[in-house]
Amino acid sequence: MMNDVYIYDVPTKKAQQFVDITYLVRETVSKSGIDDGIVMVFCPHTTAGITINENADPDVVRDILVGLDKVFPVDGDYRHFEGNSHAHLKASAMGASCNIIVSDGTLLLGTWQSIYFCEFDGPRRRKVIMKVLGK
């Protein structure tokens, strides 16, 4: 059973964006040496999240961001003094983590799936934390 925790910097360049971190998750699984298990991907920030979604058409990511802006507009009727309540709401809706099954050393993602770090209050220097469990 692997017990290593991996922490990576994920710099973001826009106020809101999805950063494909699938390559980083694959590298982490490879470094860990496991063949079968689970990799946990966690975002330790309250205005960012983690999700799995389509990687083939960049308009899907754009559409998700547009949809989230409609539900949680930047200039909504919020009281939070920092002015980023929309980012907190979006992060809560997306979630702070995901787990991916690893089989034969490979992430069991669907053909069109990627793992995304979701920035809602950038640009910032962010972190992503991964833990690999398996044999």
MOPE-V865925 format. One record per pair of residues at least 12 apart in sequence whose C-alpha atoms are under 8 Angstrom apart, sorted by the first residue. I is the first residue (numbers start at 0). J is the second residue. Records with the same first field share a line. If there is no record, write none. Layout:
BEGIN
I=J + J
END
This chain:
BEGIN
0=132 + 133 + 134
1=31 + 33 + 131 + 132 + 133 + 134
2=130 + 131 + 132
3=31 + 130 + 131
4=128 + 129 + 130 + 131
5=27 + 128 + 129 + 130
6=126 + 127 + 128 + 129
7=126 + 127 + 128
8=124 + 125 + 126 + 127
9=124 + 125 + 126 + 127
10=122 + 123 + 124 + 125
11=118 + 121 + 122 + 123 + 124 + 125
12=121 + 122 + 123
13=118 + 121 + 122
14=118 + 119 + 120 + 121 + 122
15=64 + 117 + 118 + 119 + 120 + 121 + 122
16=64 + 117 + 118 + 119
17=60 + 115 + 116 + 117 + 118
18=115 + 116 + 117 + 118
19=113 + 114 + 115 + 116
20=113 + 114 + 115 + 116
21=113 + 114 + 115
24=38 + 40 + 129
25=105 + 106
27=129 + 131
28=104 + 105 + 131
29=104
31=131
32=104
33=104 + 131 + 132 + 133 + 134
34=101 + 102 + 103 + 104 + 105 + 133 + 134
35=100 + 101 + 102 + 103 + 104 + 133 + 134
36=100 + 101 + 102 + 131 + 132 + 133 + 134
37=98 + 99 + 100 + 101 + 131 + 132 + 133
38=98 + 99 + 100 + 101 + 129 + 130 + 131 + 132
39=96 + 97 + 98 + 99 + 129 + 130 + 131
40=96 + 97 + 98 + 127 + 128 + 129 + 130
41=95 + 96 + 97 + 127 + 128 + 129
42=95 + 96 + 116 + 126 + 127 + 128
43=95 + 126 + 127 + 128
44=95 + 125 + 126
45=87 + 90 + 91
46=83 + 86 + 87 + 88 + 89 + 90 + 118 + 119 + 120
47=86 + 87 + 89 + 90 + 95 + 116 + 117 + 118 + 119 + 120
48=90 + 91 + 93 + 94 + 95 + 96 + 116 + 117 + 118
49=93 + 94 + 95 + 96 + 97 + 114 + 115 + 116 + 117
50=93 + 94 + 96 + 97 + 114 + 115 + 116 + 117
51=97 + 112 + 113 + 114 + 115
52=111 + 112 + 113 + 114 + 115
53=111 + 112 + 113
54=111 + 112 + 113
55=111
67=89
71=85 + 88 + 89
72=85
73=85 + 86
83=120
85=119
86=119 + 120
87=119
89=119
90=117 + 119
END
